[in-house]
Amino acid sequence: MQNKYIPITKNIPKTILNRRFKKLQELIDNEEYFSEEQIRMRDPLLYFIYVGQYIRNQNKKPDSNFNLSEILIDQIQKQEYEIRLQEMYDKLGPNHDYPNLMIEARIKDTDLEDQEDILIRLMHDRFINGLDKDFINYEQIDLNEDYDDQKQMNLDIEEEYFENQNIDLREEEVKQSEYTGIQDY
């Protein structure tokens, strides 16, 4: 696990990044898109690396209000996850440095929470970068002016203005420099 976060792609225009960020906030508020079950199904390997390989706290009491259909759905989803995870693992080939699928590791609850937080942050970054194309129609977000935040747009314009001012000042300083590039001995 080299890099814990995915850097935001620099070639995505700020307007689109802002719209995606606004949609991200909606999805976070909804709580379903970034739920553990949804993350596990969208990216089984990433889920396994950060969370799935660890044994959960066994002291949790089972829910007494369960029904057979929920148990069956959970079993089917677990089987689908395991199949997709194995497929992704097989695609990596023998030279990968990922954890062994057959061994469950133990981890402290606080460390597991940290791993879950990192995983969710990675999934947020993936969303902003447009890497969830199989699950989200980015065109609907990127072209939707309803996601525009006027306050943020004004801040971006000001930031760009001051960045351009700093570049102009540095260029002027270079022009006025007396340095010729020739060393005096």
ZISUL-V956652 format. One record per backbone hydrogen bond with DSSP energy under -0.5 kcal/mol. NH is the residue of the N-H (numbers start at 1). CO is the residue of the C=O. If there is no record, write none. Layout:
nh	co
NH	CO
NH	CO
This chain:
nh	co
7	5
12	9
13	11
17	13
18	14
19	15
20	16
21	17
22	18
23	19
24	20
25	21
26	22
27	23
28	24
29	25
30	26
31	27
35	32
39	35
40	36
41	37
42	38
43	39
47	43
48	44
49	45
50	46
51	47
52	47
53	48
54	51
55	105
60	57
66	63
71	67
72	68
73	69
74	70
75	71
76	72
77	73
78	74
79	75
80	76
81	77
82	78
83	79
84	80
85	81
86	82
87	83
88	84
89	85
90	86
91	87
92	88
92	89
93	89
93	90
96	93
103	100
104	102
105	53
105	103
112	108
113	109
114	110
115	111
116	112
117	113
118	114
119	115
120	116
121	117
122	118
123	119
124	120
125	121
126	122
127	123
128	124
129	125
130	127
131	126
135	132
136	132
138	136
140	137
141	137
142	138
143	139
144	141
145	143
147	144
148	145
150	148
153	149
154	150
155	151
156	152
157	153
158	154
159	155
160	156
161	157
162	158
163	159
164	160
165	161
166	162
167	163
168	164
169	165
170	166
171	167
172	168
173	169
174	170
175	171
176	172
177	173
177	174
